[in-house]
Amino acid sequence: MDAHETPMTVTRFTAMKSAGQKITMLTAYDYTMARLLDEAGVDGLLVGDSLAMVVQGHPSTLPATMEQMLYHAEMVGRAVRRALVVVDMPFMSYQLGVRDALANAGRILKQTRCQAVKLEGGADQAEIVAALVRAGIPVMAHLGLRPQSVHQSGGYTVQRNRQQLLQDSQAVQQAGAFSILLECIPADLAAEITASVQVPTIGIGAGSGCDGQIQVIHDVVGLTLGRLPRHAKTYADLKTAIQQAVAQYCQEVRQGLFPSAEHSFR
Ligand code: KIV
């Protein structure tokens, strides 16, 4: 195994920050995609509760359940050889208190091969983060735009409360989080937070000053069905490729061209 194949760990994430190496992350929700992304060399995968939106077609992440997260995380965990796999704790799987959070995060590590969990919160969730870390469960804290609080915050908007974000970053670092995800924060503020903590920051809509970047895989490969978020960049047009392939398949079947002798048995 060379360095590229050596499995990623939370301590390697920290070492990458110290070495000034950018960390790459993407979301993944199933075996095939996880294998492709892992083999392409991404450092970390997130089984995001965004699956409620991009896989299930809901308007928010709130409907994702523990059972669904376990189902998808198990598929992703089984596919991956190198990347660090982080699993989102869905809405109401940790907000009820330490006991529930421990039980649910424990299920994620016991029943999937994934190595860490992510939860949304700063100082308000520091007690939960600390309890999980004490139990040996690595935690990524999610600050800035918190999709699970969309009804309270009033929408998916850029978060600019500098004092609060700096305090929250310190609080989750102090509680033992191995990494901090920063979503939709002005680039200069995200860079300031990144410089103020020892743990790596992973940005989405938070500029290039973060220690790493994460994107939703559907946005990166052109499978977004609605509006593409401003922070996303599309590197391939799989939507068109899939629709063209399917249109050609339908045409060949209708014309009797498929299956040909080559695809038939004697
Ligand atoms: O659920 C998710 O996909 C996320 C994004 C911020 C990457 O948390």
Residues whose N, C-alpha, C, O or C-beta is under 5 A from the ligand:
A	BS01	KIV	T27 G48 D49 S50 E183 I204 I214
